[in-house]
Structure formats: C-alpha cells, structure tokens
Amino acid sequence: MLKKSLVLGVLAAMTLAPAAFAGQTQGNTTVTTIEAGVSGNRNNTNINNRTNVGQSQSKYEARRVKRHRSKCAGVSQTQGNVTDTAINAGVVGNRNNTRINNVTNVRQAQSAACY
C-alpha cells in the first residue's frame, strides 16, 4: 500500500522540476479502507463506495509560418490527485442498521495552446 506522504512527495517533485518530465504528466492515487464490524443479532450493514476520476490534458501548437521567428516555448503540464478515505463502523447490539455511502468525484483538465 502506498503511503500518502510518498505520493505527495512525488507529486511535489513533479511540480517543482517539470523540466525533468517530458511534456505532460498525470498521476492519480486512490486509497480506500472501509471496515464494518457488527456484533449482535439481526443487524443490517450496507456499504456503497464509488470513486470517479477524470483527468485530461491537451496541448496545441499552430503551424508556424516562415515570417514568424519566435518558437513556442516548451510547456510542461502536471496533474496530481490523492484521495485517501478511511471509514470504520463498529456496531454492538441487536437490530442495528448501518449505511455507509462514500462518493469521490475528481475532474481535472489542463490545456495549453501556442499560436
């Protein structure tokens, strides 16, 4: 299991030194731990866990005409996402009803254009 501090360190390194990475870099780490312990009779436990991650990067460079002498500067794009979810539900008794609903949605987009 990856440690959160390790992943954050890697993402920080990518942000501080983008020249070391070729152009575009994406990273996503999701760590989910759900524990439900039930002791008793006629207990009901319902767990729903969803993680949705969408990442996109785009880079566009227009065709340079001869009269343009300047070149497009190199563009580095870096994305990082760390989701760490820990849910613990402990129930002792009879006829308990436990419901856990965990939803994580991450949307990241980057775009770079040079004309």
Secondary structure as GFF3:
##gff-version 3
##sequence-region A 1 115
A	DSSP	alpha_helix	4	16	.	.	.	ID=ss1
A	DSSP	three_ten_helix	18	20	.	.	.	ID=ss2
A	DSSP	beta_strand	24	39	.	.	.	ID=ss3
A	DSSP	beta_strand	44	61	.	.	.	ID=ss4
A	DSSP	beta_strand	77	92	.	.	.	ID=ss5
A	DSSP	beta_strand	97	114	.	.	.	ID=ss6
###
